[in-house]
Amino acid sequence: MNEVIKTILNHRSIRNYRSEAVSKEALLYILQAAQMAPSSINGQQMSIIVVEDEARKARLSECSGNQIYINQAPVFLVFCADFYRAKIAAELNGTDFKIPNSLEATLIGSIDVGLAMANAITAAESLGLGTVPIGGIRNQPSEVIKELNFPEYVFPLCGLVIGHPLDNSEIKPRLSQDTVVFNEQYNPDLKAKIEDYDHLMSNYMLKRTNGESNRNWSSMIAKSYEHGTKRDIRKAMKEQNFDNN
Ligand SMILES: Cc1cc2nc3c(=O)[nH]c(=O)nc-3n(C[C@H](O)[C@H](O)[C@H](O)COP(=O)(O)O)c2cc1C
């Protein structure tokens, strides 16, 4: 197994950090790795805001549900879907600019961000650093947009905490490969496989929480998706001129 695969298979999110700085060199590699991810039509529809200022990190933490590791770790990256540069391209070429008025733009931006973030995570972990993505950054998108001075067509999708791990959590088991990967055609007969995973995750949680929780996967997912979402993403996106109704 080569070192890249080893790094990827060794992934786990870190939620406890030392205050030690991330070196400029390490951060540069992480950002370069993020930028080298493929992007739709090479449009590079993503931007990264590097936040190291303690007070700003604290405000973003507050906007993200007070996830303390944002304050604790030295670096917080905010990954955004970004069509602002595409707007400039349209102006330079005197063309209309209709793409943000479609769900497609949201998908393009989301995929570009996801790929960039995955590269950043692998790069950081290959350097011995820990990371945790922060979807909580979409709890109060309008506040984040103001705090980070976003122009139109830029929208925050996910944060990424980076720092030196204080302790390493255990690797979280995944669904079995045949629950997720299908040969040629989808196989919807998944109930028994999900029950098997529930059993595995229940034991994992017992160990991880020192016996406090034996919550399984399906109950966690069911609870998370029971009421849809409280986030009014559409309104905040509209304010950034993404009109994807
Ligand atoms: C888009 C996205 C958003 C996430 N948001 C949060 C978050 O706000 N807070 C958090 O603690 N973890 C967050 N996570 C981390 C997931 O909980 C974690 O990746 C998942 O439980 C699998 O665990 P692992 O990364 O340790 O393997 C997020 C992950 C992704 C991909």
The ligand as a Tripos MOL2 file, in Angstrom:
@<TRIPOS>MOLECULE
LIG
   31    33     1     0     0
SMALL
NO_CHARGES

@<TRIPOS>ATOM
      1 C1        -19.9220   18.3480    4.7600 C.3       1 LIG1
      2 C2        -19.5090   17.9250    6.1500 C.ar      1 LIG1
      3 C3        -19.9180   18.6750    7.2280 C.ar      1 LIG1
      4 C4        -19.5150   18.3150    8.5250 C.ar      1 LIG1
      5 N1        -19.8490   19.1340    9.5690 N.ar      1 LIG1
      6 C5        -19.3890   18.8360   10.8120 C.ar      1 LIG1
      7 C6        -19.6140   19.7440   11.8820 C.ar      1 LIG1
      8 O1        -20.2250   20.8160   11.7260 O.2       1 LIG1
      9 N2        -19.1190   19.4050   13.1010 N.ar      1 LIG1
     10 C7        -18.4120   18.2470   13.3220 C.ar      1 LIG1
     11 O2        -17.9770   18.0190   14.4570 O.2       1 LIG1
     12 N3        -18.1750   17.3800   12.3110 N.ar      1 LIG1
     13 C8        -18.6300   17.6450   11.0700 C.ar      1 LIG1
     14 N4        -18.3570   16.8070   10.0230 N.ar      1 LIG1
     15 C9        -17.5410   15.5820   10.2510 C.3       1 LIG1
     16 C10       -18.3770   14.3120   10.1790 C.3       1 LIG1
     17 O3        -19.1550   14.1870   11.3340 O.3       1 LIG1
     18 C11       -17.4050   13.1200   10.0340 C.3       1 LIG1
     19 O4        -16.6650   13.2620    8.8530 O.3       1 LIG1
     20 C12       -18.1650   11.7890   10.0170 C.3       1 LIG1
     21 O5        -18.7800   11.5470   11.2450 O.3       1 LIG1
     22 C13       -17.2140   10.6340    9.7220 C.3       1 LIG1
     23 O6        -16.2170   10.5820   10.7310 O.3       1 LIG1
     24 P1        -14.6790   10.6870   10.3910 P.3       1 LIG1
     25 O7        -14.4370   11.9350    9.5790 O.co2     1 LIG1
     26 O8        -13.9700   10.7640   11.7350 O.co2     1 LIG1
     27 O9        -14.2930    9.4700    9.6410 O.co2     1 LIG1
     28 C14       -18.7410   17.1410    8.7260 C.ar      1 LIG1
     29 C15       -18.3530   16.3880    7.6180 C.ar      1 LIG1
     30 C16       -18.7190   16.7800    6.3510 C.ar      1 LIG1
     31 C17       -18.2380   15.9690    5.1720 C.3       1 LIG1
@<TRIPOS>BOND
     1     1     2 1
     2     2     3 ar
     3     2    30 ar
     4     3     4 ar
     5     4     5 ar
     6     4    28 ar
     7     5     6 ar
     8     6     7 ar
     9     6    13 1
    10     7     8 2
    11     7     9 ar
    12     9    10 ar
    13    10    11 2
    14    10    12 ar
    15    12    13 ar
    16    13    14 ar
    17    14    15 1
    18    14    28 ar
    19    15    16 1
    20    16    17 1
    21    16    18 1
    22    18    19 1
    23    18    20 1
    24    20    21 1
    25    20    22 1
    26    22    23 1
    27    23    24 1
    28    24    25 2
    29    24    26 1
    30    24    27 1
    31    28    29 ar
    32    29    30 ar
    33    30    31 1
@<TRIPOS>SUBSTRUCTURE
     1 LIG1         1 GROUP 0 **** ****
